[in-house]
Amino acid sequence: MTEAPRFASAEEVQGRLSAAGYLADPGIAGVVFLGDRLGKPVLVEGPAGTGKTQLAKSVAEMTGARLIRLQCYEGLDESRALYEWNYRKQLLRIQAGRVAEEAGDGSSPAAWSDIEEDIFGEEFLLTRPLLEAIRADDPVVLLIDEVDRVEVETEALLLEVLSDYQVSIPELGTVTATQVPLVFLTSNNTRELSEALKRRCLYLHVDYPDPEREQQIVLAKVPGISEHLAAQVAAVVRSIRRLELKKPPSVSETLDWARTLVLLGATTVDAERVRGTLHLLLKYQADIAKAAREITVEA
């Protein structure tokens, strides 16, 4: 299972991500490059709303690969992550076989081994994201999103896939990938992941961007905004994140706020304007009240 490298250098990754609208720093680009070259999954950890999921989407876009997403949640099991059998279709097949036998020459019913071989074929298999990514013939980026939401036991489902890029199906055998997909796992760090899972991955921590980079993101994503207003937006958001809040503003909320300011015709922001639009940045009333009391705005 060999793959031609997708990228010649980390600098190429950074440039292509930028062209896809994702402003990556050299550290992010370097880990994506190594993930491709080493054929290893990338575990992207950090606060919610820092662009972890968007990184996988942008890599898929810039490489022309198909994005396959497994959204993790508490209670996720094998039938939703790997595969399951279409039991209704299997039952119909068994019933149809019995009807055909009764309408036939009265010979003895088919052996169970024959029926079992029939109903556990490809026609009755329902593939889920992990198996779909392994079986894909076209280039694929597999996104395992918010892996920290699943129970520790459920992580075992991922280990075979992430170690050998294969899935074992008792009725059909082992399905091995013909190509190594690019795999990204994201975590908001709500719980500690297992050492077994971490060993199989390259680690990347994505934090909130510094004001200069957030200004660049705002300029790239918000049409019509001036450099001065973008710089003010980034500075205000930075000062809000320094407060002790239940949920600091994410990058997506920064962009929503910047778009709103442009829509309102603002060319600059002052404390009054910030207080009047804090609900776009913060989602808890206690956070809004605290920011309204303590926020300062530089001209």
Secondary structure, DSSP 4 states (H G I P E B T S, - for coil): -----S-S-HHHHHHHHHHTT----HHHHHHHHHHHHHT--EEEE-STTSSHHHHHHHHHHHHTPEEEEEE--TT--HHHHTEEE-HHHHHHHHHHHHHHHHTTT-PPPPPHHHHHHHHTSGGGEEE-HHHHHHH-SS-EEEEEETGGGS-GGGGHHHHHHHHHSEEEETTTEEEE-SS--EEEEEE--SSPPPHHHHHTSEEEE--PPPHHHHHHHHHHHSTT--HHHHHHHHHHHHHHHTS--SSPPPHHHHHHHHHHHHHTT-SS--HHHHHHTGGGT--SHHHHHHHHHH-----
